[in-house]
Amino acid sequence: MIVPPDMDGHPKDAFTEGSYDYEYTINQRAGTYWYHPHPHRITGPQVYKGLAGFYLVEDEEEQSLNLPSGDYEIPLVIQDRRVNGNEIVYNPSMPDRMMSGFLGDLIMVNGVPTPFHEVGPGYYRLRILNGSNARIYNLAFENDAPFTVIGTDGGLLPKPIETNELLLAPGERTDIIIDFSTGF
């Protein structure tokens, strides 16, 4: 997002107690964005343990497209985690930190392993964030159903792209439209 430096959560602005109000004007196109902390040397563990979320921006251009909304618009954060019982474990080795990244052994969506969401027939908008530390996902439906990519990190695309798979790197976002009326 386009954020003034004093509102971007710079590491020099870290505090140990209390709160801080961020106030700024949103001056950019509609899109699926996300927020996360920036404290020096602890951004990874804080995001890993859940300190991140969606920042959904709308504008008149997007509203004129009559995209699926309400119950037909679903934000999805995909993350891999290492867990021990009910505890999230964040203990990257030096090679994890320096080269490969920290890969979990459990894939979760919106904090839930093996999630399920009942959908009805019709078009849905999925706003997807790869919130993993290092894992790259190849998104596709098991039945190879096509979907339409309408947006990425920078907002809506100039022209929708139909595909049946999409690579999503850590921190990347995508907006897709899928028709659950057929093939599911």
C-alpha positions as CSV (number, residue, x, y, z in Angstrom):
1,M,0.0,0.0,0.0
2,I,1.0,3.6,-0.4
3,V,1.6,4.6,3.2
4,P,3.4,7.7,4.6
5,P,6.7,6.7,6.3
6,D,5.5,7.7,9.7
7,M,2.5,5.4,9.4
8,D,4.3,2.4,8.0
9,G,5.3,0.8,11.3
10,H,9.0,1.3,10.9
11,P,11.2,-0.8,13.2
12,K,12.4,2.4,15.0
13,D,8.8,3.0,16.1
14,A,8.5,-0.2,18.1
15,F,6.9,0.0,21.5
16,T,6.4,-2.6,24.3
17,E,3.1,-1.6,25.7
18,G,0.1,0.6,24.9
19,S,-1.1,1.3,21.5
20,Y,-0.6,3.5,18.5
21,D,-3.2,4.9,16.1
22,Y,-2.4,4.8,12.4
23,E,-4.1,7.5,10.4
24,Y,-3.6,8.2,6.7
25,T,-5.6,8.6,3.5
26,I,-5.9,5.6,1.2
27,N,-4.9,6.9,-2.1
28,Q,-4.7,3.9,-4.5
29,R,-6.7,1.6,-6.6
30,A,-9.0,-1.1,-5.2
31,G,-7.2,-4.4,-4.3
32,T,-6.4,-7.1,-1.8
33,Y,-3.7,-5.9,0.5
34,W,-2.4,-7.1,3.8
35,Y,-0.8,-5.7,6.9
36,H,1.9,-7.1,9.1
37,P,4.5,-5.8,11.6
38,H,8.0,-4.6,10.8
39,P,9.9,-4.8,14.1
40,H,13.6,-5.5,13.4
41,R,14.5,-9.2,13.7
42,I,11.0,-10.3,14.9
43,T,8.7,-9.7,11.9
44,G,9.0,-13.4,10.9
45,P,7.9,-14.9,14.2
46,Q,5.2,-12.3,14.8
47,V,3.6,-12.9,11.3
48,Y,4.1,-16.6,11.8
49,K,2.1,-16.5,15.0
50,G,-0.8,-14.6,13.4
51,L,0.0,-10.9,13.6
52,A,-1.2,-10.1,10.0
53,G,-4.5,-9.6,8.2
54,F,-6.3,-8.4,5.1
55,Y,-6.7,-4.8,4.1
56,L,-9.4,-4.7,1.5
57,V,-9.7,-1.5,-0.5
58,E,-12.6,-0.7,-2.7
59,D,-13.2,2.1,-5.2
60,E,-15.8,3.2,-7.8
61,E,-14.0,1.4,-10.6
62,E,-14.3,-1.9,-8.8
63,Q,-17.9,-1.3,-7.7
64,S,-18.9,-0.6,-11.3
65,L,-17.8,-4.2,-12.2
66,N,-20.5,-5.7,-10.1
67,L,-18.2,-8.4,-8.7
68,P,-19.4,-11.0,-6.3
69,S,-19.6,-9.6,-2.8
70,G,-21.1,-10.3,0.7
71,D,-21.4,-14.1,1.2
72,Y,-19.9,-14.6,-2.3
73,E,-16.6,-12.9,-1.5
74,I,-14.3,-15.0,0.6
75,P,-10.8,-13.8,1.9
76,L,-8.4,-16.8,2.3
77,V,-5.0,-16.7,4.0
78,I,-3.0,-19.8,3.1
79,Q,-0.1,-20.6,5.5
80,D,2.1,-23.5,6.4
81,R,2.9,-24.0,10.0
82,R,5.0,-26.4,12.2
83,V,2.9,-27.5,15.1
84,N,3.6,-29.6,18.2
85,G,0.3,-30.6,19.7
86,N,-1.7,-27.3,19.9
87,E,1.4,-25.1,19.9
88,I,2.7,-23.3,16.8
89,V,6.5,-23.8,16.6
90,Y,8.7,-21.2,15.1
91,N,12.3,-22.3,15.3
92,P,14.1,-21.7,12.0
93,S,17.6,-23.0,11.7
94,M,20.4,-20.8,10.3
95,P,20.0,-22.3,6.8
96,D,16.2,-21.6,7.1
97,R,17.0,-18.0,7.9
98,M,19.7,-17.5,5.3
99,M,18.7,-19.5,2.3
100,S,15.6,-21.7,2.1
101,G,13.1,-20.1,4.4
102,F,11.0,-21.8,7.1
103,L,8.7,-24.5,5.8
104,G,5.9,-25.8,7.9
105,D,4.5,-29.3,7.9
106,L,0.8,-28.3,8.1
107,I,-1.1,-26.2,5.5
108,M,-3.9,-24.1,7.0
109,V,-6.4,-21.7,5.5
110,N,-7.6,-18.9,7.8
111,G,-5.9,-20.7,10.7
112,V,-7.8,-23.9,10.1
113,P,-6.2,-27.2,8.9
114,T,-8.2,-29.1,6.3
115,P,-10.8,-26.3,6.0
116,F,-14.2,-26.6,4.4
117,H,-16.6,-23.9,3.2
118,E,-20.0,-24.7,1.8
119,V,-20.7,-22.8,-1.4
120,G,-23.8,-22.6,-3.5
121,P,-24.1,-22.5,-7.3
122,G,-22.9,-19.2,-8.7
123,Y,-19.9,-17.0,-9.0
124,Y,-17.6,-16.4,-6.0
125,R,-14.7,-14.0,-5.5
126,L,-11.8,-15.5,-3.6
127,R,-9.3,-13.0,-2.2
128,I,-6.2,-15.1,-1.6
129,L,-3.0,-14.2,0.4
130,N,0.0,-16.5,0.6
131,G,0.9,-15.8,4.2
132,S,3.6,-18.4,4.4
133,N,7.2,-17.7,5.2
134,A,8.8,-19.4,2.3
135,R,6.4,-21.8,0.6
136,I,5.2,-21.2,-3.0
137,Y,1.7,-22.6,-3.8
138,N,0.4,-23.8,-7.1
139,L,-3.3,-23.0,-6.8
140,A,-5.6,-25.2,-8.7
141,F,-8.9,-27.1,-8.2
142,E,-8.8,-30.9,-7.9
143,N,-11.1,-31.2,-10.9
144,D,-9.0,-28.9,-13.0
145,A,-11.8,-26.3,-13.2
146,P,-10.9,-23.0,-14.8
147,F,-11.0,-19.8,-12.9
148,T,-10.5,-16.1,-13.8
149,V,-7.7,-14.0,-12.2
150,I,-9.0,-10.4,-11.9
151,G,-6.4,-8.9,-9.5
152,T,-2.9,-9.3,-8.0
153,D,-0.7,-7.4,-5.6
154,G,-1.3,-4.1,-7.4
155,G,-5.0,-4.3,-7.6
156,L,-7.3,-5.2,-10.5
157,L,-5.7,-6.4,-13.7
158,P,-6.3,-4.4,-17.0
159,K,-7.9,-7.5,-18.4
160,P,-9.0,-10.7,-16.6
161,I,-7.0,-13.9,-17.3
162,E,-8.6,-17.4,-17.4
163,T,-6.4,-20.2,-16.2
164,N,-6.7,-23.5,-14.3
165,E,-3.6,-23.0,-12.1
166,L,-1.7,-20.1,-10.5
167,L,1.7,-19.9,-8.7
168,L,1.6,-17.7,-5.6
169,A,4.8,-16.8,-3.7
170,P,5.0,-15.6,-0.1
171,G,3.3,-12.3,0.5
172,E,1.6,-12.4,-2.9
173,R,-2.1,-11.8,-3.3
174,T,-4.6,-12.7,-6.0
175,D,-8.3,-12.2,-6.6
176,I,-10.0,-14.9,-8.6
177,I,-13.6,-15.5,-9.8
178,I,-14.8,-19.0,-9.8
179,D,-18.2,-20.3,-11.0
180,F,-19.4,-23.0,-8.7
181,S,-22.4,-23.7,-10.9
182,T,-20.7,-26.3,-13.0
183,G,-18.2,-29.0,-12.4
184,F,-18.2,-29.1,-8.7
